[in-house]
Amino acid sequence: MRKPAAFAILVGGLIAGVFDLTYAIVFSALHKVQPITVIQSVASGLLGKAAFDGGLSTAILGVLLHFFIAFSWAAIFYILSRSFPFLTQHAVLSGLLFGAVIYAV
């Protein structure tokens, strides 16, 4: 049996994570930054500058951390939506605004 909360968080986190990572890679490529460097920059939040010397292993860590963050924000949105019905009644608008706030942070 599918659990609606887990499903919503999983789908929301995957969508947000994929779109955000795609945007970051494309935007950075326009500025001649390699995709691995973009992904390693996520890991650098945990490892510091050493992340850029870690090759594929720190890139994988960066992807895992990126999706952990995306799933965490999706869970926060889900929890907030239980208290504020507006968030689900206007899900697309709320999601876009929530994403803009996260991006600004």
C-alpha positions in Angstrom: 0.0 0.0 0.0 1.4 3.4 -1.0 1.7 6.0 1.7 0.6 9.4 0.4 3.0 11.5 2.5 6.1 9.5 1.5 5.0 9.4 -2.2 4.4 13.2 -2.2 7.8 13.9 -0.6 9.6 11.4 -2.9 8.0 12.8 -6.1 8.4 16.4 -5.0 12.0 16.0 -4.0 12.9 14.1 -7.2 11.3 16.8 -9.4 12.8 19.7 -7.5 16.2 18.0 -7.3 16.4 17.1 -11.0 15.2 20.5 -12.2 17.6 22.3 -9.8 20.6 20.2 -10.7 19.9 20.6 -14.4 19.6 24.3 -14.1 22.8 24.6 -12.1 24.7 22.5 -14.6 23.4 24.3 -17.7 23.9 27.7 -16.2 27.4 26.9 -15.1 28.2 25.4 -18.5 27.4 28.7 -20.1 30.2 30.1 -17.9 32.6 27.3 -18.9 32.3 25.4 -15.5 32.4 21.6 -15.8 29.4 19.7 -14.4 31.6 17.7 -12.0 32.8 21.0 -10.5 29.2 22.1 -10.0 28.3 18.8 -8.2 31.5 18.9 -6.2 30.6 22.4 -5.0 27.6 20.8 -3.2 30.0 18.4 -1.4 32.2 21.4 -0.6 29.6 22.5 1.9 30.5 19.5 3.9 34.1 18.9 3.0 35.4 22.4 2.1 37.9 22.9 -0.7 39.0 19.3 -0.5 35.8 18.3 -2.3 37.2 19.7 -5.6 40.2 17.3 -5.3 38.1 14.2 -4.7 37.1 13.4 -8.2 34.1 11.2 -8.9 33.7 10.2 -5.2 33.0 13.7 -4.1 30.8 14.3 -7.1 28.7 11.3 -6.0 28.6 12.7 -2.5 27.5 16.0 -4.0 24.6 14.4 -5.8 23.5 12.5 -2.7 23.7 15.7 -0.6 21.8 17.6 -3.3 18.9 15.1 -3.3 19.0 14.9 0.5 18.4 18.7 0.6 15.7 18.5 -2.1 13.9 15.7 -0.2 14.2 17.7 3.0 12.6 20.8 1.5 9.9 18.6 0.0 9.2 17.2 3.4 9.1 20.7 4.9 6.6 21.8 2.2 4.5 18.7 2.9 4.5 19.4 6.7 3.5 23.0 6.1 0.8 22.0 3.7 -0.9 20.1 6.5 -1.3 23.3 8.5 -1.9 25.7 5.6 -4.5 24.3 3.1 -3.7 27.1 0.7 -0.5 25.3 -0.2 -2.4 22.3 -1.6 -5.3 24.3 -2.9 -2.9 26.3 -5.1 -0.2 23.7 -5.3 1.6 24.9 -8.5 1.7 28.6 -7.4 2.7 27.6 -3.9 5.4 25.3 -5.1 6.8 27.9 -7.4 6.9 30.5 -4.7 8.3 28.0 -2.2 11.0 27.2 -4.7 11.8 30.9 -5.2 12.2 31.4 -1.5 14.5 28.3 -1.3 16.5 29.6 -4.2 16.9 33.0 -2.6 18.0 31.4 0.7 
